[in-house]
Amino acid sequence: MTRRLTLITIALLAAGVLLAGCTRMVQVDTGERITCTYGEVVTDTVKTIEVAADKAANYHVVVNTVTCERHKRLEALYAEAQAAIVAGDLATARAKLVEVVTIEPLFKNARQQLDTIDDGGKPVADTSANTSANTPATPGSPSTPAKPGAPGTPGAPATATPSPGAGQEPVGPVASLSSWVPDALPGYTATPIIADVYVLTREYLPTPSAPTYALVAVVEQYKDATAAKGAIKNDMSNSYPVASTTLTIKGRSVYFGTDGKRRAIVAWNESGVLVAIEGAVKTGSPTTLKSHLSDLVGAIVK
């Protein structure tokens, strides 16, 4: 009898083990994803894990959208520049615009407005900038203004993660973007990278034979390919609408356009990464840079 009970106990224990081993497992996403209103990824801790099916409801992804500190600063500087333009204070407007393009060369209409001021004109103020909604930016415009289109030394961006300065190796998520701003481009000498948390900027100094007098590459991480394509469609087409066309280069759909004055740009999406190369033509129409910029895309894309 004792032996029979022992055998029954063993059988029940084995059945329990088998039943536990048959618990259905499922894969779920969990973590937090925060994106900036400008499309950049601020925080992404989302990962896929395997859990018991009856526990799956305990896991979820928190999704939020905020305006990151970097873009708050850019909005404030840009709004102050617009207010100065309206007031006729072009010296202040220029100083603010120089700060903007130093931090982000392609931010809204800052580059075009800066060109207009440097050409001796008065730019049209961007009425979409809400000057009352922005707090004043921290002073710090360069004492010697940088030439239009050339990144200088940016003020320390107010971000949660410290970013490296010019000449330092990018760290964190932005490090994976450095392949899009190579150390060598045909006809150019690279300057040190200026790195923000999710943006890389690199100026390339042209050789005498190059058709440009200034060239800058900007690489920006967006939350996904849709956001990056949207930035190209909206921002690039608004800022560089003249002679715009779509080129196919090494399997990429590349936007080309000019500002109708001196600058031309090519921009494309790399799985959520926006890559843009802007050049300023030495003489003639910026449309003549189409072939040259296309060759540079071909040199970057492997």
C-alpha positions in Angstrom: 0.0 0.0 0.0 2.8 2.4 0.9 4.6 1.5 -2.4 1.3 2.2 -4.3 0.9 5.6 -2.6 4.5 6.5 -3.4 4.0 5.6 -7.0 0.8 7.7 -7.2 2.6 10.7 -5.5 5.4 10.5 -8.1 2.9 10.3 -10.9 1.1 13.4 -9.7 4.3 15.3 -9.3 5.4 14.4 -12.8 2.0 15.5 -14.1 2.4 18.8 -12.3 5.8 19.4 -13.9 4.4 18.5 -17.3 1.5 20.9 -16.9 3.8 23.7 -15.8 6.0 23.1 -18.7 3.1 23.4 -21.1 2.3 27.0 -20.0 1.8 29.0 -23.2 4.4 31.7 -23.7 4.0 34.8 -25.8 6.2 37.6 -26.9 5.3 41.1 -25.7 6.8 44.6 -26.1 7.5 46.6 -23.0 9.3 49.8 -22.1 9.1 53.5 -22.9 9.4 55.4 -26.1 9.5 59.2 -26.0 9.8 61.2 -29.2 10.3 64.9 -29.8 7.6 66.9 -31.6 10.3 67.3 -34.4 10.4 63.6 -34.9 13.6 62.7 -33.1 13.9 59.9 -30.6 14.5 61.2 -27.1 14.2 57.9 -25.2 13.6 54.4 -26.4 13.8 51.5 -23.9 11.3 49.3 -25.7 12.3 45.6 -25.9 10.6 42.3 -26.7 10.4 39.7 -24.0 8.8 36.3 -23.6 6.2 35.9 -20.8 3.4 33.6 -19.8 0.3 34.3 -21.8 -1.8 35.0 -18.6 0.8 37.6 -17.6 0.9 39.4 -21.0 -1.6 42.1 -19.9 0.9 43.3 -17.3 3.3 44.5 -19.9 2.9 47.5 -22.3 4.7 50.3 -24.1 4.4 53.8 -22.8 4.5 56.3 -25.7 4.9 60.1 -25.2 5.7 63.1 -27.3 7.5 66.1 -25.9 9.6 69.0 -27.3 13.1 68.2 -26.3 15.3 70.8 -24.6 17.4 71.2 -27.7 14.5 72.2 -29.9 13.0 74.4 -27.1 16.3 76.4 -27.3 16.1 76.5 -31.1 12.5 77.6 -31.1 13.3 80.4 -28.6 16.3 81.6 -30.6 14.4 81.5 -33.9 11.4 83.3 -32.4 13.7 86.1 -31.0 15.2 86.4 -34.5 11.7 86.8 -36.1 10.8 89.4 -33.5 14.0 91.3 -34.3 13.3 91.1 -38.0 9.8 92.6 -37.5 11.4 95.4 -35.3 14.0 96.1 -38.1 16.9 95.1 -35.8 18.8 93.0 -38.3 22.0 92.9 -36.3 20.2 91.1 -33.4 18.3 88.9 -35.9 21.5 87.9 -37.6 23.2 87.0 -34.3 20.2 84.8 -33.3 20.1 83.2 -36.7 23.8 82.4 -36.6 23.2 80.6 -33.3 20.3 78.6 -34.8 22.2 77.4 -37.9 25.3 76.6 -35.7 23.2 74.2 -33.7 21.0 72.9 -36.5 21.9 74.2 -40.0 18.5 73.2 -41.5 16.2 74.6 -38.9 13.1 76.1 -40.5 14.0 79.3 -42.5 17.0 80.3 -40.5 19.6 79.7 -43.2 17.6 81.5 -46.0 17.0 84.5 -43.7 20.6 84.7 -42.8 21.6 84.6 -46.5 19.1 87.5 -47.2 20.6 89.6 -44.4 24.2 88.9 -45.6 23.1 89.9 -49.1 22.0 93.3 -47.7 18.3 92.6 -47.7 15.6 92.3 -45.1 14.1 88.8 -44.8 10.4 88.1 -44.5 9.6 87.2 -40.9 8.3 83.7 -40.3 4.9 84.4 -38.7 4.5 80.8 -37.7 7.0 81.4 -34.9 5.1 82.3 -31.7 7.4 84.7 -30.0 5.2 84.9 -26.9 5.3 81.2 -26.3 9.1 81.0 -26.1 11.2 81.9 -23.1 14.3 83.9 -23.9 17.3 81.8 -24.9 20.5 81.9 -23.0 22.8 84.6 -24.5 25.8 83.4 -26.2 25.9 84.4 -29.8 29.5 84.4 -31.2 31.4 87.6 -30.9 32.7 87.0 -34.4 29.7 85.7 -36.5 30.4 82.6 -38.4 30.1 82.8 -42.1 26.6 81.7 -43.3 26.4 77.9 -43.6 29.5 77.1 -41.6 28.9 75.4 -38.2 30.7 77.0 -35.4 31.0 75.9 -31.8 27.5 75.4 -30.4 26.5 76.3 -26.9 26.0 73.4 -24.6 22.6 71.9 -25.5 20.3 71.4 -22.6 19.8 67.6 -22.9 19.5 64.9 -20.4 22.6 63.2 -21.8 25.8 65.2 -22.2 26.8 65.4 -25.9 30.4 65.5 -27.1 31.9 68.6 -28.5 33.5 69.2 -31.9 36.5 66.9 -32.5 35.4 64.2 -30.0 34.2 60.8 -31.0 30.3 60.7 -30.9 29.0 58.5 -28.0 25.6 57.0 -27.3 22.9 56.5 -30.0 24.4 59.2 -32.2 27.6 57.2 -32.7 25.9 54.9 -35.2 25.3 57.9 -37.4 29.0 58.7 -38.0 29.3 56.5 -41.1 27.1 59.1 -42.9 29.6 61.9 -42.3 32.9 60.2 -43.5 36.3 61.5 -42.9 36.9 61.8 -46.6 34.8 63.1 -49.5 36.2 63.6 -53.0 37.3 67.3 -53.4 36.9 68.2 -49.7 38.7 68.2 -46.4 36.6 67.2 -43.4 36.4 69.3 -40.2 35.7 67.7 -36.8 32.2 66.4 -36.2 29.8 68.5 -34.1 27.7 66.0 -32.2 24.4 66.4 -30.4 22.5 63.5 -28.9 20.7 62.5 -32.1 22.2 64.8 -34.7 25.7 65.0 -36.3 26.9 68.0 -38.3 30.1 68.1 -40.3 31.5 70.8 -42.5 33.7 69.9 -45.5 36.2 72.5 -46.7 36.2 72.5 -50.6 39.4 72.3 -52.6 39.9 75.0 -55.2 38.6 72.7 -57.9 35.3 72.1 -56.1 32.2 73.9 -57.5 31.1 75.0 -54.0 32.5 77.5 -51.5 30.8 75.7 -48.5 29.5 72.2 -47.9 27.8 70.8 -44.8 26.4 67.3 -44.0 23.7 66.8 -41.4 22.5 63.4 -40.1 19.5 63.2 -37.9 17.9 60.2 -36.2 14.1 60.1 -36.4 11.7 57.7 -34.7 11.1 55.8 -37.9 11.3 56.0 -41.7 7.9 57.6 -42.0 9.0 60.5 -39.8 12.3 61.0 -41.7 10.5 60.9 -45.1 8.0 63.5 -43.7 10.8 65.8 -42.7 12.2 65.6 -46.2 8.8 66.2 -47.8 7.8 69.1 -45.5 11.0 70.8 -44.4 13.2 70.3 -47.5 10.5 71.1 -50.0 9.6 74.3 -48.1 13.2 75.5 -47.7 14.6 74.3 -51.0 11.6 74.4 -53.4 13.3 75.6 -56.6 14.1 73.0 -59.3 13.1 70.3 -56.9 13.2 66.7 -58.2 13.6 63.2 -56.9 16.7 61.3 -58.0 17.5 57.6 -57.7 21.0 57.0 -56.5 22.2 53.5 -55.5 18.6 52.4 -54.8 17.8 55.5 -52.7 15.1 58.0 -53.4 17.0 61.3 -53.0 15.4 64.8 -52.9 17.2 67.6 -54.7 16.2 71.2 -54.5 17.6 74.7 -54.2 16.7 78.0 -52.5 16.8 79.7 -55.9 19.8 81.8 -54.8 23.0 80.0 -54.0 22.3 76.8 -52.0 21.3 73.4 -53.1 20.6 70.3 -51.1 20.2 66.5 -51.4 18.4 64.5 -48.7 17.4 60.9 -48.3 16.1 58.5 -45.7 18.2 55.6 -44.3 15.7 53.5 -42.2 14.7 56.5 -40.0 17.9 58.4 -40.4 17.7 61.6 -42.4 20.9 62.4 -44.3 21.3 65.8 -46.0 24.2 67.5 -47.8 23.9 71.2 -48.6 26.3 73.1 -50.8 26.7 76.7 -51.7 27.6 77.3 -55.4 30.6 79.5 -56.2 29.2 81.1 -59.3 26.0 80.7 -61.3 22.8 78.9 -60.4 22.7 76.4 -57.6 20.9 73.9 -59.9 24.3 73.3 -61.4 25.2 71.4 -58.2 22.8 68.6 -58.9 25.4 66.3 -60.5 28.1 67.2 -58.0 25.9 66.5 -55.0 24.6 63.3 -56.6 28.2 62.1 -56.9 28.8 62.9 -53.2 25.7 60.8 -52.3 27.2 58.0 -54.3 30.5 58.3 -52.4 28.7 58.1 -49.0 26.2 55.3 -49.7 27.9 51.9 -49.7 
